[in-house]
């Protein structure tokens, strides 16, 4: 598999982009001059484009990529992809079989077809992992298959990040993590991508972080939003006390959004936050509503 951390070139030439889209170079340069695709220039005056800006143009213009590989993307379908039960089943099987290139193609095809990340995460990826989890519980999968599926998914999420539009420097900050003892990375990365898609300077701080260090991150970044993905809680009483200390330290100007399977009704009765989000699409709509994006 191509290394997802380096699959997207930093910048590309109009000639490469034109070939990737399947149009003439003159048409591509005209779009750049019209401001449809942001561009920069080298010291010699040559145009250069960011792959993330090209992907944003493809999504908004309802165009197709003739040769997505030129942008560092997986080879995909020539037509727009749609959500189907078969697509989700294909992803599930590819994750189980460890076929990472098929997984990349299925997910990126939907993203390039202008599907929101929230829907891809909830209705495709989460559904696949629900099926994988059930098969593991039934004894039909080995644990290495479930763990390998998680590794593949996280790699794709890291790769997706490189193709999202770069947030404006003036955009508000959002930071997030998982609490002590919680090492589940996928939901935390998904939350970061949801917020970056909305234009936030969103930063995942990592997993299993002490609340004291999250407090220090709040002091450094002065975020408008803090999210916590809570999939497991080792010691509830300690969690409640340290969370409250962090919340008090963060102050009323920081919105705190919580999500995760460990946030049962009894847990929610013990802690206060701005909102709970059970799905990634909930996070998207909640943030949009609170901050009137």
ZIKANOR-V447984 format. One line per field, one symbol per residue. ss: DSSP state (H for helix, E for strand, L for the rest). Layout:
ss = ???
//
This chain:
ss = LLLLLLLLLLLELHHHHHHHHLLLHHHHHHHHHLLLLLLEELLLLLEEELHHHHHHHHHHHLLLLLLHHHHLLLLLLLLLLLLLHHHHHHHHHHHHHLLHHHHHHHHHHHHHLLLLHHHHHHHHHHHHHHHHHHHHHLLLLLHHHHHHHHHHHHHHHHHHHHLLLLLLLLLLEEEEEEELLLLLLHHHHHHHHHHHHLLLEEEEEEEEELHHHHHHHHHHHLLLEEEEELLLLLLHHHHHHHHHHHHHHHLLLLEEEEELLLLLHHHHLLLLLLEELLLHHHHHHHHHHHHLL
//
